[in-house]
């Protein structure tokens, strides 16, 4: 994959692994060159629990994407989720040696790198350091300090932390599948890039990404990421409940959920019945759609209430008033019938379903604008952004014709990536 304009997003989910190859078209939209999808066998609740199976699933999805796009895939941007993810707030500052020069990107990078070196709990590693707002010489509430004069640069950060072993296992799977780990991104942040508008982020919005094994939350206000969290429940627990409640196999339960499932029991009449073939010559089973939606409803209510508790914890009881744009639902779970109405009923907040089609070129396959692909589209966007940044930096180096080698940006972060992939 020599083409600098092409990037690859790889979403390692609990139910599916998706690889998406794309580039930007003349209008700045994403042109998807190829997509590969494989059933995810070695991932449980967002965390790799079987290396061999995960490698096979990754290879299968990557091969499919390579065949569809005609490109050889080298480096990928990967999403990370799982219950081990936590976030914290941290403030830090640097003193600039020369306050007569204006603040530039290097100063901000120095400050971010300082936070990356924070000592975490044993077995934990920093994944993201996201600046929220800055202070210059005590002057607060500055969004971008570049171009200002000042001796002391201070910032509040949203720091996302994960378990070293889980991160390393992902790195190992990527490496063993013959790929290179370009970057690792928190999945709710990738989904947010794909489905939220800048206006929503400014007004205040909670993004709920209901995946197979986890439900991810990202809260934005004033255009700044305020809170992230990962809840260890997703669409799989709904399928599991249907399987247990109706005494059927998982494949049938999944099909029932997607074809006939509804999060709102009131809309099904008592006499609506679906017949399921019995196993190996056994009698077929008859299940009323009312019962099916009752099972789904109970579990969805549990998931939504848990997420709503996180939203309330983030901003006390006032959060509903603060988040003017309400809630955006995305991920495979957002395709469940009547889930929007149920979320509005439980939270009392405006809700919409988030589709990633806004960033895709107009000739894209309509299937790709499904909420199912929100995370992988976000990861692809992240990869394309990194490419642009790298080519800009390369151009700057060429323009200045520097004879000595230029240090890679975010030096400390680079070493972390290397460490993830090496073992």
Buried (B, 14 or more C-beta within 10 A) or exposed (E): BEEEEBBBBBBBBBBBBBBBBBBBEEEEBBBBBBBBBBEBBBBBBBBBEBBEBBBBBBBBBBBBBBEBBEBEBEBBBBBBBBBBBBBEEEEBEBEBEEBEEEBEEEBBBEBBBBBBEBEEEEEBBBBBBBBBBBBBEEEEEBEEBEEBEBEEBBBBBBBBBBBBBBBBBBBBBBBBBEBBBBBBBBBBBBBBBBBBEEEBBBBBBBBBBBBBBBBBBBBBBBBBBBBBBBBBBBBBBBBEBBBEBBEBEEEBBBBBBBEBBBBBBEBBEEEBEBEBEEEEEEEEBEBBBBBBBBBBBBBBBBBBEBBBEBBBEBBEEEBBEBBBBBBBBBBBBBBBBBBBBBBBBBBEBBBBBBBBBEBBBEEBEEEBBBBBBBBBBBBBBBBBBBBBEEEEEEEEEEEEEEEEEEEEBBEBBEEBBEBBBEE
